[in-house]
């Protein structure tokens, strides 16, 4: 009996010892796992210790963002696209100096809550993830000016964006949108809207109320008829390529159009302008011969005018500034806007969009295709 008792005590002690050994072994494994997790690819260590306000961790095959990143309070720009991230550590919310965050081409199904606490963020890139909606907490990003959520799985337009008062550029192409909300006009700050590669079968009429839009891209939808867009007084570039239409809609003379029949339309418009100019010059010469003061379209030929001229000869709206005048000038080199599905470079205060298709200079961002993944380069904000 005593032996049995002592045996039981011995067995209990041995079991207790095994538990202690197992706990120690488990702790050791956890420590090793942590060390493995913190092991960084070649060159990353130097980046983390550089003190540079720009940190590019793109295409490093990270499944987790290194915890040390959260302690880099000096960061202003963080690029972590082309990894395998599903979330971000909560500590990212400590990076309150962050203005640009790029998380494209990852595996995120939700916008990390830590991102929604970055109050000074002005540009957020979430393209090519697995998003179906945006969280209500996104409204905390009151400084956000540019949001890219292309190539995700949105079936409805995210109304959470209404709460972003300074959002100027929204890239939501290559999703699954069929309609737009009737109160989308509430996004009065919006200047560039990319809706290409969605599932629109009719032109969303609410867009006709968005008179501040400067860039509108509806490439690769199923729209067979477009209304007149003359009421969109701010429009400078409209792209409708790869829709079942043969010619562009009616637009103001300053608008660059891209799509089926656009080349012929632009040629005819240019020829018309040249004829009008020639006729005006002839009228002026005739008036001079007759001794009358030369007048062209109600403007004295030799008088100073407050209207500014753009590079293509169009007059800026009266009262406009140089930035407004610049928006009247655009270049196009053919094709699809903004998106090459592989790599891109984008930023800043000026819209410069370049892909298979065109280049546009305006007020918001830079985008141009590169090899794989992203590189970013920012000009200084001009305010507004």
Secondary structure, 3 states (H helix, E strand, C coil): CHHHHHHHHHHHHHHHHHHHHHHHHHHHHHHHHHHHHHCCCCCHHHHHHCCCCEEECCCCCCCCCCHHHHHCCCCCEEECCCCCCCCCCHHHHHCCCCCEEECCCCCCCCCCCCHHHCCCCCEEECCCCCCCCCCHHHHHCCCCCEEECCCCCCCCCCHHHHHCCCCCEEECCCCCCCCCCCCHHHCCCCCEEECCCCCCCCCCHHHHHCCCCCEEECCCCCCCCCCCCCCCCCCCEEECCCCCCCCCCCCCCCCEEECCCHHHHHHHHHHHHHHHHHHHHHHHHHHHHCCCCCEECCEECCCCCCCCECCCCCECCCCCCHHHHHCCCEEECCCCCCCCCCEEEEECCCCEECCCCEEEECCCCEEECCCCEECCCCCCCCCC
